[in-house]
Amino acid sequence: DSLDTVELVMAFEEEFGLEIPDEDAEKITTVGDAITYIKKKLQEGS
């Protein structure tokens, strides 16, 4: 459900202090995608 996806993306943004653009959020379709994306963004910020 798209509302669930939006809520998850918002939770990720809040939990990890990230800004996830809509274009990127649309590409996150699995838990693995989310983990990979978040790890990459956190490494870029270090």
N, CA, C and O atoms as a CHARMM CRD file, in Angstrom:
* protein
*
  184
    1    1 ASP  N      0.84900  -1.19200   0.00000 PROA 1      0.00000
    2    1 ASP  CA     0.00000   0.00000   0.00000 PROA 1      0.00000
    3    1 ASP  C      0.88500   1.24300   0.00000 PROA 1      0.00000
    4    1 ASP  O      1.84600   1.32000   0.76600 PROA 1      0.00000
    5    2 SER  N      0.57300   2.20100  -0.84000 PROA 2      0.00000
    6    2 SER  CA     1.43300   3.38000  -0.98800 PROA 2      0.00000
    7    2 SER  C      1.48500   4.23200   0.27400 PROA 2      0.00000
    8    2 SER  O      2.51000   4.85600   0.54800 PROA 2      0.00000
    9    3 LEU  N      0.40900   4.27200   1.04400 PROA 3      0.00000
   10    3 LEU  CA     0.42200   5.03500   2.29200 PROA 3      0.00000
   11    3 LEU  C      1.39500   4.41700   3.28300 PROA 3      0.00000
   12    3 LEU  O      2.10400   5.13200   3.99100 PROA 3      0.00000
   13    4 ASP  N      1.42900   3.08500   3.33700 PROA 4      0.00000
   14    4 ASP  CA     2.38400   2.40500   4.20800 PROA 4      0.00000
   15    4 ASP  C      3.81300   2.73300   3.79500 PROA 4      0.00000
   16    4 ASP  O      4.67400   2.95100   4.64800 PROA 4      0.00000
   17    5 THR  N      4.06400   2.76600   2.50200 PROA 5      0.00000
   18    5 THR  CA     5.39900   3.08300   2.00200 PROA 5      0.00000
   19    5 THR  C      5.80400   4.49400   2.40500 PROA 5      0.00000
   20    5 THR  O      6.93100   4.71500   2.85100 PROA 5      0.00000
   21    6 VAL  N      4.90100   5.43800   2.25300 PROA 6      0.00000
   22    6 VAL  CA     5.18300   6.82900   2.63700 PROA 6      0.00000
   23    6 VAL  C      5.49500   6.90800   4.12700 PROA 6      0.00000
   24    6 VAL  O      6.42500   7.60400   4.53600 PROA 6      0.00000
   25    7 GLU  N      4.71900   6.19500   4.93600 PROA 7      0.00000
   26    7 GLU  CA     4.95400   6.20400   6.38100 PROA 7      0.00000
   27    7 GLU  C      6.30300   5.59200   6.72700 PROA 7      0.00000
   28    7 GLU  O      6.99900   6.08500   7.61500 PROA 7      0.00000
   29    8 LEU  N      6.67700   4.52400   6.03400 PROA 8      0.00000
   30    8 LEU  CA     7.98400   3.90400   6.27700 PROA 8      0.00000
   31    8 LEU  C      9.11800   4.84600   5.90000 PROA 8      0.00000
   32    8 LEU  O     10.08600   4.98800   6.64700 PROA 8      0.00000
   33    9 VAL  N      9.00200   5.48600   4.75100 PROA 9      0.00000
   34    9 VAL  CA    10.04100   6.42600   4.31300 PROA 9      0.00000
   35    9 VAL  C     10.17600   7.56200   5.32300 PROA 9      0.00000
   36    9 VAL  O     11.28900   7.96600   5.65900 PROA 9      0.00000
   37   10 MET  N      9.05400   8.07500   5.80600 PROA 10     0.00000
   38   10 MET  CA     9.09800   9.14400   6.80400 PROA 10     0.00000
   39   10 MET  C      9.76400   8.65900   8.09200 PROA 10     0.00000
   40   10 MET  O     10.51700   9.40300   8.72000 PROA 10     0.00000
   41   11 ALA  N      9.49100   7.42800   8.48000 PROA 11     0.00000
   42   11 ALA  CA    10.11400   6.86500   9.68200 PROA 11     0.00000
   43   11 ALA  C     11.62000   6.71200   9.48500 PROA 11     0.00000
   44   11 ALA  O     12.39600   6.99800  10.39700 PROA 11     0.00000
   45   12 PHE  N     12.03800   6.26300   8.30300 PROA 12     0.00000
   46   12 PHE  CA    13.47300   6.14900   8.01200 PROA 12     0.00000
   47   12 PHE  C     14.14200   7.51200   8.07500 PROA 12     0.00000
   48   12 PHE  O     15.22400   7.65400   8.64600 PROA 12     0.00000
   49   13 GLU  N     13.50300   8.51000   7.49200 PROA 13     0.00000
   50   13 GLU  CA    14.06400   9.86200   7.49700 PROA 13     0.00000
   51   13 GLU  C     14.25300  10.35900   8.92400 PROA 13     0.00000
   52   13 GLU  O     15.29200  10.92500   9.26200 PROA 13     0.00000
   53   14 GLU  N     13.24900  10.14300   9.75000 PROA 14     0.00000
   54   14 GLU  CA    13.32200  10.61500  11.13500 PROA 14     0.00000
   55   14 GLU  C     14.36000   9.82900  11.93200 PROA 14     0.00000
   56   14 GLU  O     15.16100  10.41400  12.66100 PROA 14     0.00000
   57   15 GLU  N     14.34600   8.51800  11.79400 PROA 15     0.00000
   58   15 GLU  CA    15.24600   7.66200  12.57600 PROA 15     0.00000
   59   15 GLU  C     16.71100   7.88800  12.22300 PROA 15     0.00000
   60   15 GLU  O     17.56800   7.91800  13.10700 PROA 15     0.00000
   61   16 PHE  N     17.00000   8.04700  10.93200 PROA 16     0.00000
   62   16 PHE  CA    18.38900   8.12700  10.49000 PROA 16     0.00000
   63   16 PHE  C     18.82800   9.53500  10.11300 PROA 16     0.00000
   64   16 PHE  O     19.96500   9.73000   9.68300 PROA 16     0.00000
   65   17 GLY  N     17.95600  10.50900  10.26400 PROA 17     0.00000
   66   17 GLY  CA    18.31100  11.89000   9.95400 PROA 17     0.00000
   67   17 GLY  C     18.61200  12.10800   8.48500 PROA 17     0.00000
   68   17 GLY  O     19.50300  12.87900   8.13100 PROA 17     0.00000
   69   18 LEU  N     17.87000  11.42900   7.63800 PROA 18     0.00000
   70   18 LEU  CA    18.09000  11.51200   6.19100 PROA 18     0.00000
   71   18 LEU  C     16.94300  12.24400   5.51700 PROA 18     0.00000
   72   18 LEU  O     15.82800  12.30400   6.03400 PROA 18     0.00000
   73   19 GLU  N     17.24100  12.79600   4.35400 PROA 19     0.00000
   74   19 GLU  CA    16.20800  13.33000   3.45700 PROA 19     0.00000
   75   19 GLU  C     16.16400  12.36900   2.27500 PROA 19     0.00000
   76   19 GLU  O     17.14900  12.23900   1.54800 PROA 19     0.00000
   77   20 ILE  N     15.04800  11.70300   2.07800 PROA 20     0.00000
   78   20 ILE  CA    14.91500  10.74900   0.98000 PROA 20     0.00000
   79   20 ILE  C     13.99300  11.36200  -0.07300 PROA 20     0.00000
   80   20 ILE  O     12.78300  11.45700   0.13500 PROA 20     0.00000
   81   21 PRO  N     14.56900  11.77900  -1.20700 PROA 21     0.00000
   82   21 PRO  CA    13.75000  12.37600  -2.27200 PROA 21     0.00000
   83   21 PRO  C     12.70500  11.38300  -2.79100 PROA 21     0.00000
   84   21 PRO  O     12.91600  10.17100  -2.74500 PROA 21     0.00000
   85   22 ASP  N     11.59100  11.90000  -3.27800 PROA 22     0.00000
   86   22 ASP  CA    10.51800  11.04600  -3.79300 PROA 22     0.00000
   87   22 ASP  C     11.01400  10.09600  -4.88000 PROA 22     0.00000
   88   22 ASP  O     10.59200   8.94100  -4.94400 PROA 22     0.00000
   89   23 GLU  N     11.91900  10.59000  -5.73900 PROA 23     0.00000
   90   23 GLU  CA    12.43400   9.73800  -6.82400 PROA 23     0.00000
   91   23 GLU  C     13.15000   8.51900  -6.26000 PROA 23     0.00000
   92   23 GLU  O     13.02400   7.41700  -6.79400 PROA 23     0.00000
   93   24 ASP  N     13.90400   8.71800  -5.17600 PROA 24     0.00000
   94   24 ASP  CA    14.61300   7.60600  -4.54700 PROA 24     0.00000
   95   24 ASP  C     13.63900   6.70200  -3.79500 PROA 24     0.00000
   96   24 ASP  O     13.76600   5.47800  -3.83700 PROA 24     0.00000
   97   25 ALA  N     12.67600   7.29700  -3.11400 PROA 25     0.00000
   98   25 ALA  CA    11.70700   6.52200  -2.33200 PROA 25     0.00000
   99   25 ALA  C     10.93000   5.56200  -3.22900 PROA 25     0.00000
  100   25 ALA  O     10.61000   4.44700  -2.81700 PROA 25     0.00000
  101   26 GLU  N     10.62900   5.99100  -4.44800 PROA 26     0.00000
  102   26 GLU  CA     9.88700   5.14400  -5.38200 PROA 26     0.00000
  103   26 GLU  C     10.67200   3.89600  -5.76700 PROA 26     0.00000
  104   26 GLU  O     10.08100   2.88600  -6.14900 PROA 26     0.00000
  105   27 LYS  N     11.99700   3.95800  -5.67100 PROA 27     0.00000
  106   27 LYS  CA    12.84600   2.82400  -6.04000 PROA 27     0.00000
  107   27 LYS  C     13.01800   1.82900  -4.89900 PROA 27     0.00000
  108   27 LYS  O     13.50300   0.71800  -5.11500 PROA 27     0.00000
  109   28 ILE  N     12.62600   2.21700  -3.68700 PROA 28     0.00000
  110   28 ILE  CA    12.75600   1.33100  -2.52900 PROA 28     0.00000
  111   28 ILE  C     11.51000   0.45900  -2.46700 PROA 28     0.00000
  112   28 ILE  O     10.43800   0.91200  -2.06600 PROA 28     0.00000
  113   29 THR  N     11.66700  -0.81000  -2.87100 PROA 29     0.00000
  114   29 THR  CA    10.50600  -1.69900  -2.93100 PROA 29     0.00000
  115   29 THR  C     10.61700  -2.88800  -1.98300 PROA 29     0.00000
  116   29 THR  O      9.63800  -3.60200  -1.76600 PROA 29     0.00000
  117   30 THR  N     11.80400  -3.10400  -1.41800 PROA 30     0.00000
  118   30 THR  CA    11.99100  -4.21700  -0.48600 PROA 30     0.00000
  119   30 THR  C     12.75300  -3.72300   0.73400 PROA 30     0.00000
  120   30 THR  O     13.32600  -2.63400   0.73200 PROA 30     0.00000
  121   31 VAL  N     12.74500  -4.54400   1.77100 PROA 31     0.00000
  122   31 VAL  CA    13.52000  -4.21600   2.96800 PROA 31     0.00000
  123   31 VAL  C     14.99800  -4.12500   2.60700 PROA 31     0.00000
  124   31 VAL  O     15.71100  -3.25400   3.10600 PROA 31     0.00000
  125   32 GLY  N     15.45500  -5.01800   1.74600 PROA 32     0.00000
  126   32 GLY  CA    16.84900  -4.99200   1.31000 PROA 32     0.00000
  127   32 GLY  C     17.20100  -3.69500   0.60200 PROA 32     0.00000
  128   32 GLY  O     18.27900  -3.14000   0.81600 PROA 32     0.00000
  129   33 ASP  N     16.29600  -3.20900  -0.23900 PROA 33     0.00000
  130   33 ASP  CA    16.50700  -1.92300  -0.91400 PROA 33     0.00000
  131   33 ASP  C     16.66200  -0.80700   0.11100 PROA 33     0.00000
  132   33 ASP  O     17.53900   0.04800  -0.01800 PROA 33     0.00000
  133   34 ALA  N     15.80700  -0.82000   1.12800 PROA 34     0.00000
  134   34 ALA  CA    15.84900   0.22200   2.15600 PROA 34     0.00000
  135   34 ALA  C     17.16600   0.18000   2.91100 PROA 34     0.00000
  136   34 ALA  O     17.78500   1.21800   3.14600 PROA 34     0.00000
  137   35 ILE  N     17.59700  -1.01300   3.29100 PROA 35     0.00000
  138   35 ILE  CA    18.85600  -1.15700   4.03000 PROA 35     0.00000
  139   35 ILE  C     20.02200  -0.66700   3.18800 PROA 35     0.00000
  140   35 ILE  O     20.86200   0.09300   3.66900 PROA 35     0.00000
  141   36 THR  N     20.07700  -1.09400   1.94400 PROA 36     0.00000
  142   36 THR  CA    21.15800  -0.68300   1.04500 PROA 36     0.00000
  143   36 THR  C     21.17500   0.82900   0.87100 PROA 36     0.00000
  144   36 THR  O     22.23700   1.44800   0.93300 PROA 36     0.00000
  145   37 TYR  N     20.01800   1.42200   0.65600 PROA 37     0.00000
  146   37 TYR  CA    19.92100   2.87100   0.45100 PROA 37     0.00000
  147   37 TYR  C     20.38700   3.62300   1.69100 PROA 37     0.00000
  148   37 TYR  O     21.18600   4.55500   1.59200 PROA 37     0.00000
  149   38 ILE  N     19.89200   3.22300   2.85000 PROA 38     0.00000
  150   38 ILE  CA    20.23700   3.91600   4.09400 PROA 38     0.00000
  151   38 ILE  C     21.72300   3.78100   4.39500 PROA 38     0.00000
  152   38 ILE  O     22.36700   4.76200   4.76700 PROA 38     0.00000
  153   39 LYS  N     22.27800   2.58200   4.23900 PROA 39     0.00000
  154   39 LYS  CA    23.71700   2.38900   4.47300 PROA 39     0.00000
  155   39 LYS  C     24.53500   3.29200   3.55700 PROA 39     0.00000
  156   39 LYS  O     25.49300   3.92800   3.99800 PROA 39     0.00000
  157   40 LYS  N     24.15700   3.34700   2.28100 PROA 40     0.00000
  158   40 LYS  CA    24.88000   4.17500   1.30900 PROA 40     0.00000
  159   40 LYS  C     24.82700   5.64200   1.70700 PROA 40     0.00000
  160   40 LYS  O     25.85200   6.32500   1.69200 PROA 40     0.00000
  161   41 LYS  N     23.64800   6.13300   2.06100 PROA 41     0.00000
  162   41 LYS  CA    23.49600   7.54400   2.43500 PROA 41     0.00000
  163   41 LYS  C     24.26400   7.86800   3.71100 PROA 41     0.00000
  164   41 LYS  O     24.85300   8.94400   3.81900 PROA 41     0.00000
  165   42 LEU  N     24.26600   6.95700   4.67600 PROA 42     0.00000
  166   42 LEU  CA    24.99400   7.20200   5.91900 PROA 42     0.00000
  167   42 LEU  C     26.50200   7.21300   5.67200 PROA 42     0.00000
  168   42 LEU  O     27.22100   8.00300   6.28400 PROA 42     0.00000
  169   43 GLN  N     26.98700   6.34600   4.78000 PROA 43     0.00000
  170   43 GLN  CA    28.41300   6.32600   4.45500 PROA 43     0.00000
  171   43 GLN  C     28.81900   7.59100   3.70900 PROA 43     0.00000
  172   43 GLN  O     29.91500   8.10900   3.92300 PROA 43     0.00000
  173   44 GLU  N     27.95100   8.09300   2.84100 PROA 44     0.00000
  174   44 GLU  CA    28.24500   9.33000   2.11200 PROA 44     0.00000
  175   44 GLU  C     28.34900  10.50900   3.06700 PROA 44     0.00000
  176   44 GLU  O     29.10000  11.45100   2.81600 PROA 44     0.00000
  177   45 GLY  N     27.60100  10.45900   4.15100 PROA 45     0.00000
  178   45 GLY  CA    27.59100  11.55400   5.11200 PROA 45     0.00000
  179   45 GLY  C     28.75600  11.53200   6.07900 PROA 45     0.00000
  180   45 GLY  O     28.98200  12.51100   6.79100 PROA 45     0.00000
  181   46 SER  N     29.51400  10.42100   6.12100 PROA 46     0.00000
  182   46 SER  CA    30.62700  10.32700   7.07600 PROA 46     0.00000
  183   46 SER  C     31.87900  10.98500   6.56200 PROA 46     0.00000
  184   46 SER  O     32.90000  10.98900   7.24900 PROA 46     0.00000
